[in-house]
């Protein structure tokens, strides 16, 4: 089982328009609403593939009730912690070429007691779990060391722990030595404080994290696929999507596929291939929909143990 902690979940509305023009009135061609937040998306993707998961979330205000209802309707097991502030509502504007513009609210301001309740609920759910993963941004009021605290507490129980965040929250978590981190290209560059223009640069930054005590670093690279680095492996996988619809949640689906593969005991290369397939399949779906098994059948994934590290990224 994989337990996810999302300290700042959301209700996500995706609106499809012909083209985004600043200052003008637009008429949507379609829209949808989904439960959101990085960890929520990980749990949604796992549940959609029939894997065991529990999503731990704060829930407050009318949007919190809606979030609970959406997760229940999607068949995602959850443990909601009541908080005083309202859960955020985010808007994604989608254009036909796959361009996504996101408008994210800050989320509820959490008290110290509410943060403690979230951590306690996550630890209670972690009994017997294969992985616990802390995901996403932190809401106002949450300490920057929240994920670092999660890492220390989960590790002390002998459970594997992963973190997918950014900025100071990720930096603090890295110092606590989670078993796995999954930054994207920009987040890794921010963490190491320099540009990473080639696959070799990404590899070097990831290898430094591994040398500092993190077992696995998986870097999502958008259209350039993903790189997975351990002490013994440098693995790359990539899928080409010719008609993308939405990139919202694709990295979260990738993380879900990776953790699912690793928790199933598959080789890291096979787990990475699963991860890239799940993430690529998400790009073919509207809004923040997550892929079901039938969406994976037409996703070819190229993978290698010997990637061309001289390759420039984002060309």
C-alpha positions as YAML, in Angstrom:
chain: A
units: angstrom
residues:
- id: 1
  name: UNK
  ca: [0.00, 0.00, 0.00]
- id: 2
  name: UNK
  ca: [1.11, 3.57, -0.73]
- id: 3
  name: UNK
  ca: [0.08, 6.39, 1.62]
- id: 4
  name: UNK
  ca: [0.07, 9.94, 0.30]
- id: 5
  name: UNK
  ca: [0.12, 13.14, 2.34]
- id: 6
  name: UNK
  ca: [-1.11, 16.26, 0.53]
- id: 7
  name: UNK
  ca: [-0.94, 19.23, 2.93]
- id: 8
  name: UNK
  ca: [-2.44, 21.60, 0.33]
- id: 9
  name: UNK
  ca: [-5.01, 19.72, -1.77]
- id: 10
  name: UNK
  ca: [-7.45, 21.42, -4.11]
- id: 11
  name: UNK
  ca: [-10.57, 21.17, -6.16]
- id: 12
  name: UNK
  ca: [-9.37, 21.57, -9.76]
- id: 13
  name: UNK
  ca: [-11.55, 23.00, -12.50]
- id: 14
  name: UNK
  ca: [-10.23, 22.58, -16.04]
- id: 15
  name: UNK
  ca: [-11.66, 24.85, -18.74]
- id: 16
  name: UNK
  ca: [-10.98, 24.28, -22.46]
- id: 17
  name: UNK
  ca: [-10.92, 27.31, -24.77]
- id: 18
  name: UNK
  ca: [-9.81, 27.90, -28.37]
- id: 19
  name: UNK
  ca: [-7.01, 30.35, -27.43]
- id: 20
  name: UNK
  ca: [-6.12, 32.38, -24.34]
- id: 21
  name: UNK
  ca: [-6.20, 36.13, -24.96]
- id: 22
  name: UNK
  ca: [-5.48, 38.38, -22.01]
- id: 23
  name: UNK
  ca: [-8.26, 40.78, -21.06]
- id: 24
  name: UNK
  ca: [-10.91, 39.20, -23.29]
- id: 25
  name: UNK
  ca: [-14.07, 37.22, -22.59]
- id: 26
  name: UNK
  ca: [-13.71, 33.55, -23.48]
- id: 27
  name: UNK
  ca: [-16.38, 30.92, -24.02]
- id: 28
  name: UNK
  ca: [-15.34, 27.48, -22.85]
- id: 29
  name: UNK
  ca: [-15.88, 24.56, -25.21]
- id: 30
  name: UNK
  ca: [-15.87, 22.12, -22.29]
- id: 31
  name: UNK
  ca: [-14.95, 21.88, -18.61]
- id: 32
  name: UNK
  ca: [-14.50, 19.31, -15.85]
- id: 33
  name: UNK
  ca: [-13.84, 19.24, -12.13]
- id: 34
  name: UNK
  ca: [-11.48, 16.86, -10.32]
- id: 35
  name: UNK
  ca: [-9.93, 16.39, -6.88]
- id: 36
  name: UNK
  ca: [-6.42, 17.81, -7.02]
- id: 37
  name: UNK
  ca: [-3.10, 18.32, -5.30]
- id: 38
  name: UNK
  ca: [0.03, 16.30, -6.06]
- id: 39
  name: UNK
  ca: [-0.45, 13.56, -3.48]
- id: 40
  name: UNK
  ca: [-4.16, 13.33, -4.25]
- id: 41
  name: UNK
  ca: [-3.27, 12.81, -7.90]
- id: 42
  name: UNK
  ca: [-0.79, 10.08, -6.96]
- id: 43
  name: UNK
  ca: [-3.50, 8.25, -4.98]
- id: 44
  name: UNK
  ca: [-6.04, 8.77, -7.78]
- id: 45
  name: UNK
  ca: [-3.65, 7.28, -10.34]
- id: 46
  name: UNK
  ca: [-2.90, 4.31, -8.10]
- id: 47
  name: UNK
  ca: [-6.59, 3.67, -7.39]
- id: 48
  name: UNK
  ca: [-7.42, 3.90, -11.10]
- id: 49
  name: UNK
  ca: [-4.89, 1.13, -11.77]
- id: 50
  name: UNK
  ca: [-6.26, -1.06, -8.98]
- id: 51
  name: UNK
  ca: [-3.38, -0.45, -6.56]
- id: 52
  name: UNK
  ca: [-3.88, 0.00, -2.81]
- id: 53
  name: UNK
  ca: [-3.54, 3.54, -1.53]
- id: 54
  name: UNK
  ca: [-4.77, 5.97, 1.14]
- id: 55
  name: UNK
  ca: [-4.82, 9.74, 0.67]
- id: 56
  name: UNK
  ca: [-4.36, 11.91, 3.77]
- id: 57
  name: UNK
  ca: [-5.68, 15.44, 3.32]
- id: 58
  name: UNK
  ca: [-6.86, 18.49, 5.28]
- id: 59
  name: UNK
  ca: [-10.51, 19.28, 4.61]
- id: 60
  name: UNK
  ca: [-12.27, 22.54, 5.37]
- id: 61
  name: UNK
  ca: [-15.00, 24.79, 4.01]
- id: 62
  name: UNK
  ca: [-17.43, 24.02, 1.15]
- id: 63
  name: UNK
  ca: [-14.54, 23.11, -1.17]
- id: 64
  name: UNK
  ca: [-13.33, 20.60, 1.42]
- id: 65
  name: UNK
  ca: [-16.69, 18.86, 1.44]
- id: 66
  name: UNK
  ca: [-16.62, 18.81, -2.37]
- id: 67
  name: UNK
  ca: [-13.09, 17.38, -2.34]
- id: 68
  name: UNK
  ca: [-14.18, 14.59, 0.01]
- id: 69
  name: UNK
  ca: [-17.17, 13.82, -2.23]
- id: 70
  name: UNK
  ca: [-15.04, 13.77, -5.39]
- id: 71
  name: UNK
  ca: [-12.53, 11.37, -3.85]
- id: 72
  name: UNK
  ca: [-15.29, 9.10, -2.61]
- id: 73
  name: UNK
  ca: [-16.90, 9.10, -6.05]
- id: 74
  name: UNK
  ca: [-13.54, 8.21, -7.62]
- id: 75
  name: UNK
  ca: [-13.10, 5.29, -5.22]
- id: 76
  name: UNK
  ca: [-9.99, 6.77, -3.57]
- id: 77
  name: UNK
  ca: [-9.65, 5.76, 0.10]
- id: 78
  name: UNK
  ca: [-8.97, 8.85, 2.22]
- id: 79
  name: UNK
  ca: [-8.38, 10.07, 5.74]
- id: 80
  name: UNK
  ca: [-9.53, 13.67, 6.03]
- id: 81
  name: UNK
  ca: [-8.36, 15.95, 8.83]
- id: 82
  name: UNK
  ca: [-10.81, 18.74, 9.61]
- id: 83
  name: UNK
  ca: [-9.25, 22.23, 9.40]
- id: 84
  name: UNK
  ca: [-10.67, 25.69, 9.96]
- id: 85
  name: UNK
  ca: [-9.77, 27.26, 6.60]
- id: 86
  name: UNK
  ca: [-11.29, 26.42, 3.21]
- id: 87
  name: UNK
  ca: [-9.52, 24.07, 0.80]
- id: 88
  name: UNK
  ca: [-8.29, 25.92, -2.28]
- id: 89
  name: UNK
  ca: [-9.96, 25.86, -5.69]
- id: 90
  name: UNK
  ca: [-7.63, 25.98, -8.71]
- id: 91
  name: UNK
  ca: [-8.38, 26.71, -12.35]
- id: 92
  name: UNK
  ca: [-6.52, 25.31, -15.38]
- id: 93
  name: UNK
  ca: [-7.06, 26.88, -18.79]
- id: 94
  name: UNK
  ca: [-6.38, 24.39, -21.57]
- id: 95
  name: UNK
  ca: [-5.74, 25.23, -25.24]
- id: 96
  name: UNK
  ca: [-5.99, 22.79, -28.18]
- id: 97
  name: UNK
  ca: [-2.20, 22.52, -28.62]
- id: 98
  name: UNK
  ca: [-1.80, 21.28, -25.04]
- id: 99
  name: UNK
  ca: [-0.75, 24.63, -23.55]
- id: 100
  name: UNK
  ca: [-1.89, 24.77, -19.93]
- id: 101
  name: UNK
  ca: [-2.27, 27.95, -17.86]
- id: 102
  name: UNK
  ca: [-2.85, 27.40, -14.14]
- id: 103
  name: UNK
  ca: [-4.32, 29.73, -11.53]
- id: 104
  name: UNK
  ca: [-3.65, 28.33, -8.05]
- id: 105
  name: UNK
  ca: [-5.06, 29.67, -4.80]
- id: 106
  name: UNK
  ca: [-2.79, 29.66, -1.69]
- id: 107
  name: UNK
  ca: [-4.88, 27.24, 0.39]
- id: 108
  name: UNK
  ca: [-5.98, 27.32, 4.04]
- id: 109
  name: UNK
  ca: [-3.74, 28.65, 6.78]
- id: 110
  name: UNK
  ca: [-3.00, 25.68, 9.03]
- id: 111
  name: UNK
  ca: [-2.47, 25.95, 12.76]
- id: 112
  name: UNK
  ca: [0.24, 24.03, 14.58]
- id: 113
  name: UNK
  ca: [-2.37, 21.62, 15.93]
- id: 114
  name: UNK
  ca: [-3.74, 21.00, 12.43]
- id: 115
  name: UNK
  ca: [-0.24, 20.26, 11.08]
- id: 116
  name: UNK
  ca: [0.34, 17.85, 13.97]
- id: 117
  name: UNK
  ca: [-2.98, 16.14, 13.24]
- id: 118
  name: UNK
  ca: [-2.03, 15.69, 9.57]
- id: 119
  name: UNK
  ca: [1.28, 14.07, 10.51]
- id: 120
  name: UNK
  ca: [-0.32, 11.86, 13.16]
- id: 121
  name: UNK
  ca: [-3.00, 10.70, 10.71]
- id: 122
  name: UNK
  ca: [-0.35, 9.92, 8.09]
- id: 123
  name: UNK
  ca: [1.71, 7.90, 10.56]
- id: 124
  name: UNK
  ca: [-1.36, 5.95, 11.65]
- id: 125
  name: UNK
  ca: [-2.14, 5.13, 8.01]
- id: 126
  name: UNK
  ca: [1.49, 4.12, 7.41]
- id: 127
  name: UNK
  ca: [1.31, 0.97, 9.52]
- id: 128
  name: UNK
  ca: [1.97, -1.87, 7.08]
- id: 129
  name: UNK
  ca: [2.49, 0.48, 4.11]
- id: 130
  name: UNK
  ca: [5.20, -0.03, 1.52]
- id: 131
  name: UNK
  ca: [5.72, 3.67, 0.89]
- id: 132
  name: UNK
  ca: [4.67, 7.00, 2.37]
- id: 133
  name: UNK
  ca: [4.99, 10.00, 0.08]
- id: 134
  name: UNK
  ca: [4.68, 13.70, 0.93]
- id: 135
  name: UNK
  ca: [3.65, 15.73, -2.09]
- id: 136
  name: UNK
  ca: [3.14, 19.27, -3.24]
- id: 137
  name: UNK
  ca: [3.34, 22.79, -1.95]
- id: 138
  name: UNK
  ca: [2.82, 23.72, 1.67]
- id: 139
  name: UNK
  ca: [-0.19, 25.85, 2.66]
- id: 140
  name: UNK
  ca: [0.15, 29.08, 4.61]
- id: 141
  name: UNK
  ca: [1.11, 28.47, 8.21]
- id: 142
  name: UNK
  ca: [2.73, 25.09, 7.61]
- id: 143
  name: UNK
  ca: [6.39, 24.92, 8.69]
- id: 144
  name: UNK
  ca: [8.99, 24.61, 5.94]
- id: 145
  name: UNK
  ca: [10.28, 21.48, 7.68]
- id: 146
  name: UNK
  ca: [6.96, 19.62, 7.49]
- id: 147
  name: UNK
  ca: [8.22, 17.08, 4.95]
- id: 148
  name: UNK
  ca: [11.54, 16.75, 6.78]
- id: 149
  name: UNK
  ca: [9.60, 15.92, 9.94]
- id: 150
  name: UNK
  ca: [7.54, 13.41, 7.96]
- id: 151
  name: UNK
  ca: [10.71, 11.77, 6.63]
- id: 152
  name: UNK
  ca: [12.24, 11.38, 10.08]
- id: 153
  name: UNK
  ca: [9.08, 9.99, 11.64]
- id: 154
  name: UNK
  ca: [8.33, 7.55, 8.82]
- id: 155
  name: UNK
  ca: [11.93, 6.31, 8.64]
- id: 156
  name: UNK
  ca: [11.91, 5.69, 12.39]
- id: 157
  name: UNK
  ca: [9.05, 3.24, 11.79]
- id: 158
  name: UNK
  ca: [11.00, 1.32, 9.15]
- id: 159
  name: UNK
  ca: [8.76, 2.45, 6.27]
- id: 160
  name: UNK
  ca: [10.12, 3.80, 3.00]
- id: 161
  name: UNK
  ca: [9.40, 7.47, 2.35]
- id: 162
  name: UNK
  ca: [9.43, 9.68, -0.75]
- id: 163
  name: UNK
  ca: [9.04, 13.43, -1.26]
- id: 164
  name: UNK
  ca: [7.84, 15.39, -4.29]
- id: 165
  name: UNK
  ca: [7.94, 19.09, -3.54]
- id: 166
  name: UNK
  ca: [9.94, 22.22, -4.36]
- id: 167
  name: UNK
  ca: [11.78, 25.19, -2.90]
- id: 168
  name: UNK
  ca: [12.67, 25.31, 0.77]
- id: 169
  name: UNK
  ca: [10.29, 22.46, 1.63]
- id: 170
  name: UNK
  ca: [12.18, 20.14, -0.72]
- id: 171
  name: UNK
  ca: [15.59, 21.36, 0.48]
- id: 172
  name: UNK
  ca: [14.66, 20.68, 4.11]
- id: 173
  name: UNK
  ca: [13.29, 17.25, 3.20]
- id: 174
  name: UNK
  ca: [16.45, 16.34, 1.28]
- id: 175
  name: UNK
  ca: [18.52, 17.10, 4.37]
- id: 176
  name: UNK
  ca: [16.40, 14.54, 6.28]
- id: 177
  name: UNK
  ca: [17.32, 11.82, 3.71]
- id: 178
  name: UNK
  ca: [14.12, 10.37, 2.24]
- id: 179
  name: UNK
  ca: [14.56, 7.14, 0.32]
- id: 180
  name: UNK
  ca: [13.36, 8.79, -2.91]
- id: 181
  name: UNK
  ca: [12.82, 12.27, -4.27]
- id: 182
  name: UNK
  ca: [11.13, 13.19, -7.55]
- id: 183
  name: UNK
  ca: [11.87, 16.75, -8.59]
- id: 184
  name: UNK
  ca: [11.16, 17.99, -12.08]
- id: 185
  name: UNK
  ca: [13.87, 19.68, -14.17]
- id: 186
  name: UNK
  ca: [13.20, 23.17, -12.79]
- id: 187
  name: UNK
  ca: [12.87, 22.00, -9.18]
- id: 188
  name: UNK
  ca: [16.19, 20.14, -9.33]
- id: 189
  name: UNK
  ca: [17.90, 23.20, -10.85]
- id: 190
  name: UNK
  ca: [16.49, 25.34, -8.05]
- id: 191
  name: UNK
  ca: [17.64, 22.83, -5.45]
- id: 192
  name: UNK
  ca: [21.25, 22.78, -6.70]
- id: 193
  name: UNK
  ca: [21.17, 26.50, -7.58]
- id: 194
  name: UNK
  ca: [22.42, 26.31, -11.17]
- id: 195
  name: UNK
  ca: [21.12, 25.58, -14.65]
- id: 196
  name: UNK
  ca: [20.94, 22.00, -15.93]
- id: 197
  name: UNK
  ca: [20.95, 22.32, -19.74]
- id: 198
  name: UNK
  ca: [21.91, 18.73, -20.60]
- id: 199
  name: UNK
  ca: [21.07, 15.25, -19.41]
- id: 200
  name: UNK
  ca: [24.64, 15.06, -18.07]
- id: 201
  name: UNK
  ca: [23.97, 18.07, -15.85]
- id: 202
  name: UNK
  ca: [20.79, 16.49, -14.51]
- id: 203
  name: UNK
  ca: [22.66, 13.25, -13.89]
- id: 204
  name: UNK
  ca: [25.46, 15.03, -12.02]
- id: 205
  name: UNK
  ca: [22.99, 16.88, -9.78]
- id: 206
  name: UNK
  ca: [21.04, 13.70, -9.08]
- id: 207
  name: UNK
  ca: [24.23, 11.72, -8.43]
- id: 208
  name: UNK
  ca: [25.29, 14.29, -5.82]
- id: 209
  name: UNK
  ca: [21.99, 13.75, -3.99]
- id: 210
  name: UNK
  ca: [22.54, 9.99, -4.08]
- id: 211
  name: UNK
  ca: [26.05, 10.46, -2.73]
- id: 212
  name: UNK
  ca: [24.54, 12.48, 0.14]
- id: 213
  name: UNK
  ca: [22.36, 9.55, 1.20]
- id: 214
  name: UNK
  ca: [19.20, 9.52, -0.94]
- id: 215
  name: UNK
  ca: [18.79, 6.07, -2.48]
- id: 216
  name: UNK
  ca: [16.79, 7.03, -5.58]
- id: 217
  name: UNK
  ca: [16.43, 10.32, -7.48]
- id: 218
  name: UNK
  ca: [13.85, 10.34, -10.26]
- id: 219
  name: UNK
  ca: [13.76, 13.52, -12.34]
- id: 220
  name: UNK
  ca: [10.77, 14.20, -14.59]
- id: 221
  name: UNK
  ca: [11.84, 16.05, -17.73]
- id: 222
  name: UNK
  ca: [8.58, 16.69, -19.57]
- id: 223
  name: UNK
  ca: [8.87, 15.81, -23.24]
- id: 224
  name: UNK
  ca: [12.44, 14.61, -22.57]
- id: 225
  name: UNK
  ca: [11.13, 11.73, -20.44]
- id: 226
  name: UNK
  ca: [12.60, 10.92, -17.04]
- id: 227
  name: UNK
  ca: [15.98, 10.05, -15.56]
- id: 228
  name: UNK
  ca: [16.38, 7.70, -12.58]
- id: 229
  name: UNK
  ca: [19.65, 7.65, -10.68]
- id: 230
  name: UNK
  ca: [20.77, 5.31, -7.90]
- id: 231
  name: UNK
  ca: [24.22, 4.35, -6.64]
- id: 232
  name: UNK
  ca: [24.31, 1.56, -9.24]
- id: 233
  name: UNK
  ca: [22.06, 2.72, -12.09]
- id: 234
  name: UNK
  ca: [21.55, 5.59, -14.53]
- id: 235
  name: UNK
  ca: [18.29, 4.92, -16.34]
- id: 236
  name: UNK
  ca: [16.32, 6.93, -18.87]
- id: 237
  name: UNK
  ca: [12.87, 6.43, -20.36]
- id: 238
  name: UNK
  ca: [10.81, 8.51, -22.76]
- id: 239
  name: UNK
  ca: [7.42, 8.37, -24.49]
- id: 240
  name: UNK
  ca: [6.45, 10.54, -27.46]
- id: 241
  name: UNK
  ca: [2.93, 11.98, -27.35]
- id: 242
  name: UNK
  ca: [1.84, 13.57, -30.63]
- id: 243
  name: UNK
  ca: [-1.50, 14.99, -29.45]
- id: 244
  name: UNK
  ca: [-1.18, 16.24, -25.86]
- id: 245
  name: UNK
  ca: [-4.32, 17.52, -24.17]
- id: 246
  name: UNK
  ca: [-3.20, 18.53, -20.66]
- id: 247
  name: UNK
  ca: [0.01, 18.36, -18.64]
- id: 248
  name: UNK
  ca: [-1.81, 18.85, -15.31]
- id: 249
  name: UNK
  ca: [-0.94, 15.98, -12.97]
- id: 250
  name: UNK
  ca: [1.32, 14.16, -15.44]
- id: 251
  name: UNK
  ca: [4.31, 14.25, -13.09]
- id: 252
  name: UNK
  ca: [2.12, 12.98, -10.26]
- id: 253
  name: UNK
  ca: [0.96, 10.04, -12.37]
- id: 254
  name: UNK
  ca: [4.61, 9.35, -13.19]
- id: 255
  name: UNK
  ca: [5.45, 9.22, -9.48]
- id: 256
  name: UNK
  ca: [2.49, 6.92, -8.86]
- id: 257
  name: UNK
  ca: [3.69, 4.53, -11.56]
- id: 258
  name: UNK
  ca: [7.24, 4.59, -10.21]
- id: 259
  name: UNK
  ca: [6.22, 3.84, -6.63]
- id: 260
  name: UNK
  ca: [3.81, 1.16, -7.81]
- id: 261
  name: UNK
  ca: [6.60, -0.52, -9.76]
- id: 262
  name: UNK
  ca: [9.14, -0.27, -6.96]
- id: 263
  name: UNK
  ca: [6.69, -1.52, -4.34]
- id: 264
  name: UNK
  ca: [5.88, -4.49, -6.58]
- id: 265
  name: UNK
  ca: [9.53, -5.55, -6.56]
- id: 266
  name: UNK
  ca: [10.22, -4.88, -10.24]
- id: 267
  name: UNK
  ca: [13.63, -3.76, -11.49]
- id: 268
  name: UNK
  ca: [14.08, 0.03, -11.36]
- id: 269
  name: UNK
  ca: [14.19, 0.18, -15.18]
- id: 270
  name: UNK
  ca: [10.81, -1.54, -15.41]
- id: 271
  name: UNK
  ca: [9.46, 0.74, -12.67]
- id: 272
  name: UNK
  ca: [10.70, 3.78, -14.61]
- id: 273
  name: UNK
  ca: [9.12, 2.48, -17.78]
- id: 274
  name: UNK
  ca: [5.82, 2.10, -15.94]
- id: 275
  name: UNK
  ca: [6.22, 5.59, -14.50]
- id: 276
  name: UNK
  ca: [6.78, 7.22, -17.89]
- id: 277
  name: UNK
  ca: [3.85, 5.29, -19.41]
- id: 278
  name: UNK
  ca: [1.50, 6.50, -16.65]
- id: 279
  name: UNK
  ca: [2.73, 10.08, -16.95]
- id: 280
  name: UNK
  ca: [2.53, 10.09, -20.75]
- id: 281
  name: UNK
  ca: [-0.95, 8.59, -20.68]
- id: 282
  name: UNK
  ca: [-2.08, 11.41, -18.38]
- id: 283
  name: UNK
  ca: [-0.98, 13.97, -21.00]
- id: 284
  name: UNK
  ca: [-3.43, 12.42, -23.49]
- id: 285
  name: UNK
  ca: [-6.39, 13.04, -21.14]
- id: 286
  name: UNK
  ca: [-8.29, 16.28, -20.48]
- id: 287
  name: UNK
  ca: [-7.86, 18.34, -17.32]
- id: 288
  name: UNK
  ca: [-6.31, 16.41, -14.45]
- id: 289
  name: UNK
  ca: [-7.82, 13.04, -15.33]
- id: 290
  name: UNK
  ca: [-5.67, 10.07, -14.41]
- id: 291
  name: UNK
  ca: [-5.15, 7.08, -16.71]
- id: 292
  name: UNK
  ca: [-6.98, 3.79, -16.36]
- id: 293
  name: UNK
  ca: [-5.41, 0.55, -17.65]
- id: 294
  name: UNK
  ca: [-6.95, 0.97, -21.11]
- id: 295
  name: UNK
  ca: [-5.17, 4.30, -21.56]
- id: 296
  name: UNK
  ca: [-1.74, 2.66, -21.27]
- id: 297
  name: UNK
  ca: [-2.03, 0.26, -24.18]
- id: 298
  name: UNK
  ca: [-1.11, 2.76, -26.90]
- id: 299
  name: UNK
  ca: [1.84, 4.35, -25.05]
- id: 300
  name: UNK
  ca: [5.18, 3.11, -26.42]
- id: 301
  name: UNK
  ca: [8.10, 3.80, -24.06]
- id: 302
  name: UNK
  ca: [11.75, 3.85, -25.08]
- id: 303
  name: UNK
  ca: [14.08, 2.99, -22.20]
- id: 304
  name: UNK
  ca: [17.79, 2.43, -21.70]
- id: 305
  name: UNK
  ca: [20.46, 1.74, -19.11]
- id: 306
  name: UNK
  ca: [22.94, 3.76, -21.19]
- id: 307
  name: UNK
  ca: [21.39, 7.16, -21.95]
- id: 308
  name: UNK
  ca: [23.13, 9.73, -24.13]
- id: 309
  name: UNK
  ca: [24.12, 12.16, -21.40]
- id: 310
  name: UNK
  ca: [25.30, 14.78, -23.89]
- id: 311
  name: UNK
  ca: [21.73, 15.33, -25.02]
- id: 312
  name: UNK
  ca: [20.49, 18.92, -24.56]
- id: 313
  name: UNK
  ca: [17.15, 19.28, -22.79]
- id: 314
  name: UNK
  ca: [14.12, 21.29, -23.79]
- id: 315
  name: UNK
  ca: [15.22, 21.70, -27.39]
...
